[in-house]
Amino acid sequence: MRNLPNLRVQLAPRHPKGLILSNPVMIAAGIAGYCGEYAEIADIQKLGAIVCKGTTLMPKEGNAQPRLVETASGLLNSVGLENIGVDALIGEKAPVWARWRVPVIVNVAGETIDEYVAVTSKLEGVPGISGIELNISCPNVSAGGIEFGVDPKLAARVTSAVRAASTLPVIVKLSPNVTDIREIALAVEEAGADAISLINTLRGMAIDIDQRKPCLGDSAGGLSGPAIKPVALYMVFETARVVHIPVIGCGGIACAEDALEFIMAGATAVQIGTASLTNPQLGLNVLEGIENFMRQNGVQNLAELIGIALA
Ligand SMILES: Cc1cc2nc3c(=O)[nH]c(=O)nc-3n(C[C@H](O)[C@H](O)[C@H](O)COP(=O)(O)O)c2cc1C
């Protein structure tokens, strides 16, 4: 009898403690807040990891409504990092996560390097938190966020400052709104990132022709969903060719086949976002689909597939 396929992945091989996931399927930041309610409708404990909503030093109200609009095969959002702030996260959410089997990674956002460092420092030693995902790629805030993600020097500065302030594995989440993703990826790798996740949303907008004004309260927003998959896949492929740390693929994944494309393009793990809004069981479906593919194709270890299309 053959052994069960091995889906375990190491997300932070350079980190002293590492970050091993039981499988490569993660929930992307911002899709299910802090995942408390999500845990009631889907067995998310079976997933590889969960990333929570972008978290800032102080609570944030976010942008004007409307904040969501559907587009062809996609979603535009301008939530603007509405969140409860790091203190409430530590007091209310982390104690719940500490009882979970699935590792939770906190998506950290800020307007200045000091704010990123302050949030990260507060998370140090808090039970229930397995890693940091540094959001230097949010297109929906007036200050910070994406500014750090489009300039290699700034991206490196914020990464090394957070790296120095934390003993947790640090994943840096990149923006697709750049000319050359490789430049930013190499800069954050050099600055001490344990892994890179990509992509965050692509800048976009929609106009209501009857109202004669933008559909979103904040005019522009970030495009996500199946519409962005080919762009995300290409960026993962380009990044995985040049870095020597794990790459986490994200953008438009809606089925196991999509996830396998990202894995073959060099992703060690994948994050599921928008498509799970219409099917909360999607992460579990993707996990099952990857496992079935491995069985049907005689693949014993997921590592055999990671980057196989990178030639
Ligand atoms: C409503 C919404 C909120 C999001 N909030 C965050 C966030 O707080 N932090 C972050 O890094 N990314 C955030 N994202 C981006 C997603 O994590 C993901 O990178 C992006 O949507 C692409 O993946 P998808 O096409 O599978 O959704 C958000 C996306 C959406 C749709």
Ligand as a Chemical Component Dictionary entry (heavy atoms), coordinates in Angstrom:
data_LIG
# 
_chem_comp.id                   LIG 
_chem_comp.type                 NON-POLYMER 
_chem_comp.pdbx_formal_charge   0 
_chem_comp.three_letter_code    LIG 
# 
loop_
_chem_comp_atom.comp_id 
_chem_comp_atom.atom_id 
_chem_comp_atom.alt_atom_id 
_chem_comp_atom.type_symbol 
_chem_comp_atom.charge 
_chem_comp_atom.model_Cartn_x 
_chem_comp_atom.model_Cartn_y 
_chem_comp_atom.model_Cartn_z 
_chem_comp_atom.pdbx_ordinal 
LIG C1  C1  C 0 -12.163 42.686 0.688  1  
LIG C2  C2  C 0 -10.679 42.480 0.651  2  
LIG C3  C3  C 0 -9.892  42.870 1.742  3  
LIG C4  C4  C 0 -8.510  42.671 1.715  4  
LIG N1  N1  N 0 -7.751  43.048 2.793  5  
LIG C5  C5  C 0 -6.413  42.813 2.804  6  
LIG C6  C6  C 0 -5.618  43.126 3.939  7  
LIG O1  O1  O 0 -6.118  43.570 4.980  8  
LIG N2  N2  N 0 -4.276  42.895 3.856  9  
LIG C7  C7  C 0 -3.679  42.388 2.729  10 
LIG O2  O2  O 0 -2.463  42.196 2.695  11 
LIG N3  N3  N 0 -4.423  42.039 1.652  12 
LIG C8  C8  C 0 -5.762  42.248 1.657  13 
LIG N4  N4  N 0 -6.510  41.886 0.567  14 
LIG C9  C9  C 0 -5.849  41.271 -0.597 15 
LIG C10 C10 C 0 -5.982  39.744 -0.571 16 
LIG O3  O3  O 0 -5.378  39.191 0.587  17 
LIG C11 C11 C 0 -5.310  39.136 -1.832 18 
LIG O4  O4  O 0 -3.943  39.455 -1.843 19 
LIG C12 C12 C 0 -5.941  39.646 -3.112 20 
LIG O5  O5  O 0 -7.343  39.799 -2.973 21 
LIG C13 C13 C 0 -5.662  38.718 -4.306 22 
LIG O6  O6  O 0 -6.151  37.412 -4.073 23 
LIG P1  P1  P 0 -7.625  36.913 -4.564 24 
LIG O7  O7  O 0 -7.740  37.278 -6.015 25 
LIG O8  O8  O 0 -7.617  35.437 -4.324 26 
LIG O9  O9  O 0 -8.602  37.634 -3.727 27 
LIG C14 C14 C 0 -7.900  42.075 0.570  28 
LIG C15 C15 C 0 -8.702  41.680 -0.513 29 
LIG C16 C16 C 0 -10.065 41.867 -0.480 30 
LIG C17 C17 C 0 -10.898 41.411 -1.666 31 
# 
loop_
_chem_comp_bond.comp_id 
_chem_comp_bond.atom_id_1 
_chem_comp_bond.atom_id_2 
_chem_comp_bond.value_order 
_chem_comp_bond.pdbx_ordinal 
LIG C1  C2  SING 1  
LIG C2  C3  SING 2  
LIG C2  C16 DOUB 3  
LIG C3  C4  DOUB 4  
LIG C4  N1  SING 5  
LIG C4  C14 SING 6  
LIG N1  C5  DOUB 7  
LIG C5  C6  SING 8  
LIG C5  C8  SING 9  
LIG C6  O1  DOUB 10 
LIG C6  N2  SING 11 
LIG N2  C7  SING 12 
LIG C7  O2  DOUB 13 
LIG C7  N3  SING 14 
LIG N3  C8  DOUB 15 
LIG C8  N4  SING 16 
LIG N4  C9  SING 17 
LIG N4  C14 SING 18 
LIG C9  C10 SING 19 
LIG C10 O3  SING 20 
LIG C10 C11 SING 21 
LIG C11 O4  SING 22 
LIG C11 C12 SING 23 
LIG C12 O5  SING 24 
LIG C12 C13 SING 25 
LIG C13 O6  SING 26 
LIG O6  P1  SING 27 
LIG P1  O7  DOUB 28 
LIG P1  O8  SING 29 
LIG P1  O9  SING 30 
LIG C14 C15 DOUB 31 
LIG C15 C16 SING 32 
LIG C16 C17 SING 33 
# 
